[in-house]
Amino acid sequence: MNRLVVWAAVAACTLISACSSQPSSPKLDQLTQQVMKDSFTDKGIATVARLNQDLGQSACSSAEPPSDAVAQKVMAEARASIKQPAGGQYFGDWKAGEKLAQNGRGMTWNDKSAAPEANGGNCYNCHQISKAEISYGTIGPSLYQYGKTRGVTDLKSPDSRAIVEYTWAKLYNSKSYNACSNMPRFGAKHLLNESQMKDLMALLLDPKSPVNTQ
């Protein structure tokens, strides 16, 4: 037999044997997590604890989407985490909301504090919002004319209650309606405070906001 053919056969057998002896997928996940934990150290406000995944994160980190049962559990947990604003007041200042939407600062290791007051919403990184802004991401859907297209003409109208509560829920914990949403969980993870979320609510829903007037 040709020597080259023999060497090729030996190499193929070795490769097959190596592949068959690889750890299972769950074991590989555990090994990967351990490598990551061994590779990182606490630095400023960024601690190794960030590597610990909750149900929603672990369920959506797999190569396969979570089962319907798991997805429903993730969304149920997310909805249970939502706290409504004090006094039922959902709206702040849309001008402050626009500044938050443009601000991508916060939660980096060199920040002095993890206080929400120091963070921005970074909304334009994933969404179109105001027509005046020409630089925006497309990971998320366009939010331009968000309130107008949903029929919000009066912030105090009972008819707007459902969309107001839905929008608050999405800002507070985005997994409440989409188990594998990539959107930050601004309220649930204390990334923004209540006042800041009210300002973003106003930006999206106030009929006087440039989001709904331009």
N, C-alpha and C positions, 0 to 999 in steps of 0.2 A: 504494500500500500504506500502511496506517495506520502513522504514524511510531512509535508505541509498539511495534507488532509488529516493525518493523525493528530498533529498539534491543534488543528481547528476543532476536531472532535473532543479532545481533552479540554480545551478552553470552553466549549459549549457546555460540557457536562459540569465543569466547575462553576460556571455562571448559573446554571439551573439549580445546582445544589445550594449555592449562596442565596439565591432568591427564595428558595423554599424554606430556608432557615431564618428568614427575616422575622422580626417581631410582628405581632398582630397590630392592626391599626390602633386600638386603644393603648397598647403598650408604647407604640411610637409617639402617640399624643402625650403620654406621661413622660417619656424621655425628652421630648421637645420642651415641655413645660419645665422640666428640671434643668435643662441646658439654659433656658432663658433666665430662670431664677438664679442660677450660678453665675450668669454673665452680667447681671445688673446689680447695682448697689443704690442705696438711698442717696439722693442728691437734691438738696434743697427740699422743696415741697413735693418733688417727684419721688415717691417711695416705691419699693419693690411690691408693696401691697396692690399696686395698680395691675399687677399681673394676675391677680386672683379674679377669676371669672364668675359672674353670677349666672343664673339659669339662662337668661336671654343671650348673654354673650357666648356661653358654651354651646348652646343649642344652634347658634347661627355661625359658629366657627368651623363647623364640619363641612366637608366637601359636598355633602348631601343636605338638602333643606330639612328642617325638623318636621316630624310628623304633625298631622293636624292636631292631635291630642296635646303634643308638647307646645305647639304654637299657641293653642288656646290657653294653656296654662301660663305661658309667658305673658300674653296679653292681659289675662285676669290679674296676675301679680302686678303688672304695670298700672292697670286701672285702680287697683287697691292702694297704690302709693300716692295717688294724686290728691293734693290738698287744694281746695277751692280758696280763692283770695278772700281776705278778711272783709266782712260786710257785703260780700257778693259784688264788689266793685272790681270789674275786670280791666278797666282802661286807664291808661296814664296819658303821657304826652307823646304824640307820634314823632315830634321833632327829636326828642331824646331817643325814641325807638330807632329812627334812621341812623343816628350816631352809633347806636349799639350794633345795628346791622352791618355797618361799615367797619366796625372794630374787631380785629381778629386776635387781640391780645388775651392772654390768660392761661393759667395752669401749666406754665413751663417751669422747668427746674430752677431757673434763676429769678423767678418772681419771689418777692419777699413774703407774700402771703397767698393763701388759697381762697381768701375772702371773695365772694361773688362780685362785690363792688369794683374789684380791679379787673374783672373780665369783660370781654365783649361777646356779642352774639355770633359774629363771623358769618352772618346769614348769606351774604353775597358770594361766599365761597362755593355754595351749592345751588343757589336759587337766583333767578331773575326776580327783582322786586319792583323798584322804581324805574320808570322808563328813562329817566335821566342818567342812570348808571349803565354804561355800555360794557363794563367788565364784570362778568359774573360767571359762576359755575353752572353746570347743567346736570350734576349728580341728582339733584332733586327737581321736582316740577317747578314751572314758573309760578310765582306768586303775584305777578303783576295783575292788578285789578281783582285781587283776592276777595275783598269784601263786596265789590260791585257785582261781580259775576255770581255771587251767592245771595244777592238780593238784600244786603245789609244797607239800609238807607237811614236807619235811626238806631243808634247804639242802645237806646232804652226800650226799643220795641220788643214785645214778647215774641214776635214772629222770628226774631233773630237769635233767640235764646239757644236753640240747638247748635247752630254753627259757632256761636260764641263759646259754648261749653266744649265743643269738639276742638276748636282751635287752642283753647287753654290746655286741654288734655294732651294735644300733640306737642305743645311747647314744654309742658311739665314732664311728660314721659312719653316719648315718641313711640315706644313699643306698645302703647295702649291700644293702638289700632293696626300696628304692623309689627309682628314679632321680631322681624329681622331688619327693622329700620336702621339706617346708618346715621340718622339725625341725633345730635347730642340730646341727652335727657336733662334739659336745663334745670328743671325744678328738682327732680328726684335725686340728681347727683350734685345738687347745690352749686351748679355752674353759674347761675344767675339768681338774684333774689326776686322776691315777689314784685317789687316796684319796677325792676327792669323788665320782667315778663309782661307787666301791664303796659309798659311803653311799647313793647313789640306788638302786643295785641292791638294797640291804637294804630300803629303803623300799618298793620294788615287790614284792619276793619273800619277804622274811622273814615266816613265818607269825605272828610276834608283832607285826608292824607294824600300825598302825591301818588301813592299806590293806586288809589281809586279815582283820582281826578284827572290825571294826565291822559 
